[in-house]
Amino acid sequence: MQFNSFTFLVFFATFYVIYVSCSHKWQNRLLLLASYIFYGAWDYRFMLLICLTTIVNYFLGNQIGRAYSDGARKKILLTSVVFNLGVLGFFKYYNFFTDVLADILLGLGWGDHSFSLQIILPIGISFYTFQILSYTIDIYRKQISPTDSFLDFALFVAFFPQLCAGPIMRATNLMPQITSHRTFSPVLLKTSCFLFLFGLFEKTVVADNLSVLVDSIYNSGAPDGFSVLLATYAFAIQIFADFDGYSNMAKGLAGVMGFTLVTNFDAPYFSENPSQFWNRWHISLSSWLRDYLYIPLGGNRGGMLKTARNLFTTMILGGLWHGASWMFIYWGAFHGILLAVYLPLNKKLACFPPWLRKLMFFHLICFGWMLFKAHNPVQFNGLLHSIFFNFQFPFQPQHLILLKQVLFYSAVPVLYQYLQYRKSAETPIAEWPLMSRSAVYVFLFYMIVIFGFSEAQSFIYFKF
């Protein structure tokens, strides 16, 4: 059941009519039931895993809160970390690491072995695992107290608007909203409805149409360099619109129920350096990695070399979080190198105008997206070879068609990012006159009707 499907719209409309008529206590119970129905619609077996994970971590969280000594608290926390990462590792990385082991054994001449299992990757497991870990770690750090209500904790884990692809919510933010009475302010309702509509536009009109273009070029036998370049720009917009679209729809759905989710994107392509980019892109993950990995590793303490080491380690693991693939590891390593290299260069680059710094860094981001999108090093090398050695002049008629498509589908998200950047606001049109806002709503609606895909396409980050 996807946000961009008719089935979900019927499901949510039915649920919402009942939800708004319930008391706070029964709203939470209904939300928990709806979350499990929503999640179980993908595969009922996923419910068993998330239920087991919830039970174990509810118990461990309470044990950490009741432990009298730091040593006991640390042991219980270690149990939580090992359990959660062990479950995530088995479902997400088992086949990857056993395939690596098999390749090593084959290279050593010890025979051709296969240890692979037919494992189904539960949707959203990376997101709710990190969300749960923030809960037990924050209890250990005495930043929060464990909740007494198992059902409230279960809702924290399974809250369906952000369950499958974030944003990753921390207990310090979401638990108080679960336990407190929620109000439905007109401003929140207005903003939430717009966020859902705009997110639906980003996914069905921008991301899904650009996906067809990008795949047709990246997966072709020998694309020319100009086509690869256009497809790479298109993928930069596609992955942003796809993930930002999900985040906006999640915020919109949560908002009409009285919840406020954290912002996950903040005009990332207007960044001048990698530090700015990771403060603007997938903010809930990058801040999680900063607070629970980078800083415990030492952060920026201990000099530039140790800082670079900590940045590189964090980004390698951040890349691996995205999936069990060497290409994600290379992508993470690339961004780790960027963060380390920019440390001494930031002041020297200040002599360039801001627009040039943004343009330079955007192309570095796009290079990273080639790593992210390519299936393997062979395909990646072929794409680079096309750009550098198969760049056709003069441009062919098909290039003009591709360029028009990229510009058509990219125009609105780029313009909207620019408005967000200039206004420093998530919804910059919120203060526009009613007639202007209404025109935007009508435009988005008809774009979805005319250019949106008739069948729901999966979100990119559902694979992670």
C-alpha positions, -999 to 999 in steps of 0.1 A, spaced: 0 0 0 17 32 -12 9 68 -5 5 74 -43 -21 46 -47 -59 48 -48 -60 19 -23 -41 40 2 -64 71 -3 -94 49 4 -77 34 35 -67 68 49 -100 84 42 -119 56 61 -93 57 89 -94 95 92 -132 97 96 -130 74 126 -98 90 139 -112 126 143 -142 113 162 -122 94 188 -107 105 221 -69 108 225 -65 74 239 -85 57 212 -69 78 185 -36 62 196 -50 27 196 -66 33 162 -33 47 149 -15 16 161 -40 -7 144 -39 13 112 -1 12 112 0 -26 115 -26 -29 88 -6 -6 65 26 -24 72 11 -58 69 -4 -50 35 32 -53 21 37 -87 36 21 -101 68 55 -116 79 69 -80 83 44 -75 111 59 -104 131 94 -89 129 84 -54 139 63 -68 167 92 -89 180 116 -59 177 91 -37 196 87 -62 225 124 -67 229 133 -30 229 104 -20 252 118 -44 277 154 -34 272 145 3 274 128 -2 308 157 -22 320 181 5 311 160 31 330 158 9 361 195 -2 362 213 12 392 249 12 379 265 26 348 280 -8 341 246 -25 341 231 2 319 259 -1 294 255 -39 292 218 -36 285 224 -9 259 250 -31 243 224 -59 242 199 -35 224 226 -24 199 237 -60 191 201 -72 188 189 -44 165 220 -43 143 220 -81 143 184 -82 129 192 -55 104 224 -72 94 208 -105 88 180 -93 67 199 -66 48 236 -77 46 237 -115 51 238 -123 14 262 -95 6 288 -105 31 285 -143 24 289 -135 -13 321 -116 -5 333 -146 16 325 -169 -13 346 -147 -37 375 -147 -13 374 -185 -9 372 -189 -47 401 -166 -51 422 -186 -27 414 -218 -47 392 -233 -19 363 -241 -42 331 -224 -54 308 -220 -24 274 -205 -20 259 -194 13 231 -173 0 196 -175 15 162 -165 0 157 -135 24 130 -109 19 141 -75 30 114 -60 52 104 -25 40 116 3 63 138 -19 85 167 5 82 145 34 93 127 19 123 159 2 135 177 36 137 146 51 153 145 23 180 183 27 186 179 64 193 153 55 219 175 31 239 206 52 235 188 84 247 175 65 277 211 54 284 222 90 281 194 100 305 180 124 279 146 107 281 128 83 305 114 49 292 77 49 285 54 29 308 29 22 280 38 -6 257 11 4 232 25 40 230 60 26 224 46 3 197 30 33 180 63 52 182 80 23 163 52 16 137 38 51 131 27 46 95 32 80 79 70 78 84 75 40 89 87 30 54 111 58 45 113 83 73 120 109 84 137 91 113 120 104 144 136 104 178 117 96 209 124 131 223 103 145 195 77 119 187 69 103 221 56 136 236 33 140 206 20 105 211 13 108 248 -1 144 247 -35 155 235 -32 168 199 -49 198 185 -59 205 149 -50 240 141 -61 256 108 -26 266 100 -12 230 105 -41 216 84 -36 240 56 2 234 55 -3 196 58 -27 194 29 -4 214 7 26 193 16 8 161 7 -4 175 -26 31 188 -35 47 156 -24 23 136 -46 32 159 -75 69 154 -69 65 117 -69 40 110 -97 49 138 -121 85 145 -116 103 115 -101 83 88 -120 86 104 -154 123 112 -150 128 76 -138 118 64 -173 142 87 -190 172 79 -166 167 42 -169 164 42 -206 199 58 -209 217 43 -180 206 8 -189 213 11 -226 242 -6 -242 264 23 -252 249 57 -245 266 89 -258 282 113 -234 256 141 -237 227 117 -230 246 103 -199 252 139 -187 215 148 -191 204 115 -174 227 122 -145 212 157 -140 178 141 -143 186 115 -117 197 142 -93 162 157 -96 145 123 -97 160 111 -64 154 144 -47 117 146 -59 111 109 -50 125 111 -15 114 147 -8 80 137 -22 77 109 3 88 131 32 63 158 23 35 133 20 45 118 54 46 152 70 12 161 54 -5 129 66 10 133 101 0 169 102 -37 164 95 -36 140 125 -21 166 147 16 154 145 46 174 134 75 155 118 110 169 114 120 184 81 141 161 60 152 183 31 161 220 30 171 230 -6 201 207 -6 212 215 -42 219 251 -32 248 240 -9 283 253 -14 302 225 3 296 189 16 290 200 52 261 223 40 248 195 18 245 170 47 228 196 68 202 199 41 199 164 26 181 135 45 185 156 76 170 130 100 197 104 89 227 128 87 219 142 121 214 107 135 248 97 121 264 128 136 249 124 171 252 86 175 283 78 154 304 107 144 305 125 178 311 92 197 339 84 174 356 117 184 339 142 161 362 171 153 383 166 185 419 156 181 430 175 150 423 175 113 435 140 105 413 124 132 384 145 121 389 134 85 391 97 98 358 101 117 341 117 88 353 90 64 342 62 87 308 78 93 301 82 56 313 47 47 288 33 72 262 58 60 267 45 25 263 9 37 231 19 55 216 26 21 221 -10 9 242 -41 6 262 -31 -24 298 -20 -32 284 10 -51 268 24 -20 301 19 -1 319 37 -29 293 65 -28 297 68 10 335 68 6 333 95 -20 313 118 3 336 110 31 366 121 10 347 153 0 340 161 36 377 155 45 391 174 15 368 204 20 380 208 57 412 228 47 397 241 14 366 260 27 384 292 35 404 291 3 373 286 -18 357 317 -2 374 338 -28 350 324 -54 315 339 -58 288 319 -40 270 309 -73 302 294 -86 308 274 -54 273 261 -56 277 251 -93 310 234 -86 297 214 -57 265 205 -75 286 187 -101 304 168 -74 271 157 -60 261 145 -95 293 125 -98 283 109 -65 248 102 -79 264 83 -108 281 60 -82 248 57 -64 227 48 -95 251 25 -113 246 -12 -106 283 -21 -106 318 -6 -113 317 -18 -149 285 2 -157 299 32 -138 332 31 -158 311 28 -190 291 59 -181 323 79 -174 338 66 -207 308 79 -226 311 114 -210 348 118 -217 352 99 -249 319 97 -267 306 132 -264 289 139 -298 292 172 -316 271 186 -330 242 176 -308 217 152 -323 179 157 -325 173 132 -297 194 153 -274 171 183 -278 141 160 -270 159 147 -239 168 183 -228 132 195 -232 120 166 -210 146 172 -183 138 209 -182 100 204 -182 100 179 -153 127 197 -134 115 232 -136 90 232 -107 111 213 -81 141 235 -89 121 267 -87 105 256 -54 139 248 -39 150 282 -49 120 298 -31 127 277 -1 164 287 -1 156 324 -5 128 325 20 144 301 44 109 284 47 97 249 41 64 262 25 73 295 10 39 300 -7 21 298 26 20 335 29 9 342 -6 -25 357 -13 -54 332 -14 -58 335 -52 -22 329 -59 -22 298 -36 -53 285 -52 -37 288 -86 -8 267 -74 -31 240 -60 -51 239 -93 -18 237 -113 -5 208 -92 -38 190 -94 -40 191 -131 -3 182 -136 -9 151 -115 -40 142 -135 -24 148 -169 12 137 -164 11 115 -132 15 78 -136 -17 58 -136 -2 30 -115 16 36 -83 54 34 -86 75 24 -57 96 50 -39 134 46 -43 141 46 -5 117 17 0 147 -5 -10 168 8 19 
